[in-house]
Amino acid sequence: MSKLAIIGGSGIYDLDLVEVKQKHTVQTPFGHPSGEVLELNFDGHSCLFLPRHGSGHKINPSEINYRANIYALKMLGANTVVSVSAVGSLQEQYAPTHFVLPDQFLDWTKGKRERTFFDNGMVGHVSNAYPVNKDLQSRIADVIGKTDVSFHKGGTYVCIEGPQFSTRTESELFRKFEADIIGMTNVPEAFLAKEAGMAYATIAMVTDYDCWKEEHCTVEEIMKVVKANYSSAQKVITKLVPELNQNPIKFERENQYAVITNPDLISEDQKKILEVLQR
């Protein structure tokens, strides 16, 4: 059976309630992922967990090896990925402590990130018209709806390069683009998951309003929201893991016919990569 994987910060699970069954040190053709992949046990239900920024939050958004992260999870049998990410809000209705389940992404990164598995003599194309798996998004919404967490289903996540935050002009521009939330990590993560034939969806946790809003929060105020968001995420993940284990996501993997290069011209190393991606 395919496994569920969660990418996020270690604060999304409570070690008092979760058992770490196994730690996987994975080497991929793209280098090392952000850290060890943990196999967690939620009351008899397991999932893989990968800390996106590494243990101790030491990898900035531009330095994350997104390809290695997704490929490592795929190597370990994951076909469903839930991303848990902190974001700023670009719209009044998405208030701090609210969760957002975006269904679209706007890429405002600067070209520093390796963003495809299809290179080095192997060309492939996967549609990103709908980067989020709708069934997975709906199932997450159903679970959150059974908690006291305020959330919004749908919306556009604009991904900036970071680690600097946006300027006021940029923030206003993103609002004119009708983007809803702003973060630094979901691109190219979401696109790579699609290339790897995985169902992907994001739980975006709003920490504050981006700088378009006049009122400014102190670091202390933001950290209080972050703590509250992690507490809410624990509630959701604790319910979500059993739900997705008992009723796995069924979907058509769009990467099965993605590669257009003549197979005779693809190197053996690239063929091995493709075999893992298309499992």
N, C-alpha and C positions, 0 to 999 in steps of 0.2 A: 504494500500500500504506500502511495506517495505521502510524503511528510509535509507538515505545515512548518513554515519558518517565519520568525519574527525578526525584523531588523529595527534596532532602536537603542535607547540608553538603558543601562542596568537598573535604573530607578523604576522601570515599568513592571518589575516583578518583586515580590516580597520574599526574601530568603526564608522567612519564618514559615511561609506557606508553600514554598516550592523546593523540590529536591533537584539538585544537579546530578543527573544520572551518569553523565559522561562528558568529557571534554575532548573535542576533536581538533588536533593541529593539522591543518590542511595546507598543502602546497599545490598551487595551480600553475598552468602554463603562463598565467599572467602575473605571477608573483604571489605573495602572501596576502590573505584577507586582513581585515582590520584587527583581528584577534582570533583567539580560539572560538570555535563554534561549540556552544554549550547545548547539551540535550537536557531539557528540563522536564520534570514530571509534575503536572498539575493534577493532583488527586487521581492518579491513575491514567492520566492523558498526557502524552508527550508532545513536545514540539522542539524544533531547533531554534536557537537564539544566537544572533550575532550582534555584538556591540559596534555600531557603525563608526564611532569615533575612537574605538579601541578602549582598552581598560584604562580608566582614569581620565578619559576624554582628552586624548593627547594628539589626535589627528584632525587637522582642520578640514573644512569641506572640500577645498581644492586638492588636498593631499590624499583623500580617500581613494583607495584602489577599488573602484566600483565594479570593474570587471571581475577581479578576484573574489570579491564578496559574493556576487551573484553566482559565479561559476562554482565556488566552494559549496554553496548551499545546494546547487544542482547535483554536484558530485555525491553529496550525502543523501540524495533522494528527494529533495524538496521540489514540489511543483506548485505550491501555493505560498505566496509571500505577503505578509502584512507588515507594512512600514509604519512605525510610530515616530512622529516627527514634531518638533516644536516649530511654530510659525508665528509671524506677526499678522495682524488683521489689516486689510485694506478697505474694509467696509464696516459701517457703524454696527450693523446687525450681528457681526461675528465678534462677540465680546470676549475679553479675557476669561479663561476657564472653559469656554465653549470648545467642543470638538467639531471638526469639519471633515467630511469625507469627499475630497475633490474627485472630479471625474475627468478634468483636463489639466494639462501642464503647458506653461509658457516658458520657453528656454531663454534665459537672459544671462547664461554663463558666457565665458570669454574664450572658449576653445582650448582650455588647459586640460580638460578631462578626456581620457580615453573613453569613447562612447559607443563602440561597436565591437562585436565578436567577429564580424565579417570583414576581414582584412588579410593582408599578407598573401595575396593570390587567391582568396576565396571571397567572392562578392555575393551578398545576399540582401534582400529587402523585406522588411516586415512592416505592415501598416501600423501607424500609431494614431489613426483617426480616433480610436477609442482605447487609450492606453490602460485604462482601469477595467478590470473584470467586473461587469455589472452585477453578476450573481454574488460574487464575494463582497462587493460594496453593500448590496442589499442585506446580506446575512449579517454583516457587521452592524448595519443600521438597526436591524431587528434586535441584536444583542444589546446595543447601547440604549435602545428604547425601553429595555427592561430595567435600566438603572436610573439614577437621579441626575445623570449627566446631560446637560443641554448640548444638542448637536444639530448640525445642518448637513443634509445629504445633497451632494453636488457642489460645484464651484470650480474655479480655476486657480491653480497654484502657480505663481510665477517663481521660478528658481533663479536666484542671483548667484554670482560667483562666490562672494564672501572672501575672507571672513569679515570684511567691513560691511556695515549696514548701508542701506541705500541713502542717497541724498533726498532732500525734500522734493526737489524737482523730479527725480526718478520715481519717488513714491506717488506723486500726483500723476505722473505719466501712466504708471501701472493702473491707477484707478480709472483713468480715461480708457485704458484698454479693457476695462471691466474685469480685471483680475480681482480675486477675492481675498487671497492670503498670499503671504510671501515667505519663502524659506530658502535654504541653501543646499539641500541634499537630494531631493527626489529626482533630479535630472543629473546624469543619465540613468540613474538607478531603475526608474520605471521602464525606460526604453530597453535597457539591457535585459530586464526580466521578460519583456515581450519577445526579444530575440531568443531567449533561452526557453521559450515555450512554457512560461509560468503564468499563473493567475496572480495578479498584483493589485493591491489596493492600499491606500494610505489612511491612517488615522492621524489627522493633523490637530495638534493641541495648541490653541491660541494662548500666547503668553502676554501679549500687549498689542496696542494699536501701533502700526508703523508710524514713521515720523510725519505723515501727512496731517495727523491730528495735533492740534496746538498743545494740548496738555501733555506733559512729560512725566514718565514714571521714573522713580528712583530704582537703582539696582535691587535694593532691599524689597521694594514692592513687587518687582518682577520675580524675584526668587520665591516670594510667598506664593505667587501664581504657579510657578513651576512646580513647587512642592504639592500644591493642590491638584495640578494636572497629573502628576505621577500617581497620586492616590486614586484619582479617577481612572487612570489607565490600568492600574492594577485590578480594579473592579471589573473593567471590561475584558481584559485579557484572561482573567480567571474564568469568566463565563464563555469567552469566545473559543478557547482552545478545545474544551470538551465538545462544543457544538460543531466545530469544523472537523474534529476527529471522527465523531459519530456520523456526520453527514458531509463527506468530502465534496469539494467543488468539482463539478464535471464540466469540462469545456473542451473546445476544439483548439488544439495547439497550432497557431498560425505559422510557426517556423518550419513545419514539415516540408514545405515546398518553397522555402525562402531563397535557397542558393541557386543562382543562375549560371555559375561557372561550370564549364565542362568538367565532369568528375575526373577525367583522365589528367587534367591539369592541376588538380588540387593535391598539395603535398600530403604525405602520410600524417604528419603532425597536425595539419589542419583537419584532416578527416577524423582524427581521434577527438579533436575538440568538438567537431560537428556531431559526432556520435553521442557525446555527453549532452550537448544542447538539445538534441532531438529525442532523448529518452522519454 
